[in-house]
Amino acid sequence: MSNTSYIFVAGASRGVGQEIAKFLTAQDIKVKALLRTEVAAKDLESLGIKPVLGDALKVDDVEKAILGDEPIQAVITTLGGLPTDGVKPDFIGNKNLIDAAVKAKVQRFILVTSIGCGDSVGALPPQALETLKPVLIEKEKAEQYLINSGLNYTIIRPGGLKSEPATGNGILTTNTQIVGSIHRADVAELVCRCLNSVNANNQVLSALDKNMIYPGLPEYVEFNLG
């Protein structure tokens, strides 16, 4: 990890994105975050994060943030909307980030989506699938766009997210048939570990707490980040 370059985080105002930004700064890694509001910017600035005001749905804002003076080593995005949102950032916002990352020649792009995307669609109970479908469709489009971008990517699909402190029991697996829950802080730690993992290059991985996997599911093999 170079001391002169930044990790760029989109979605850092709340949830997993904020946990990622906090985790990185705690390790003295320089973080730049794209934020829509002054309030969010001030909150993160107090944690030592460099805020950039802008909207991921606007190409100019994203390019200004990623193609600025400071070199960006990697991009991590947790951008996502609610099923009720009119314009969801899950595809458009992430597409803008991917395009800018290609121009900036970043070394790694980590996209956090959700179990239920792509070939993990069968893991979700039908009711959950029905509720989340509008968002999952957009997230899946972002996954495909990233895979086809030529960037070195890692796609992380967490299970059901909880806000309690980290348990340290988060695991990654390539098994697309398992589902369960995981704490946001544990997802953040797994995502940050992927930054320096060659094994994670061009992988699509599910993230779960090994003690919160739903019973009666197939065996899984824990993915080794090395």
Secondary structure, 3 states (H helix, E strand, C coil): CCCCCEEEEECCCCHHHHHHHHHHHHCCCCEEEEECCHHHHHHHHCCCCEEEECCCCCHHHHHHHHCCCCCEEEEEECCCCCCCCCCCHHHHHHHHHHHHHHHHCCCEEEEECCCCCHHHHHHCCHHHHHHHHHHHHHHHHHHHHHHCCCCCEEEEEECEEECCCCCCCEEEECCCCCCEEEEHHHHHHHHHHHCCCHHHCCEEEEEEECCCECCCCCCCCECCCC
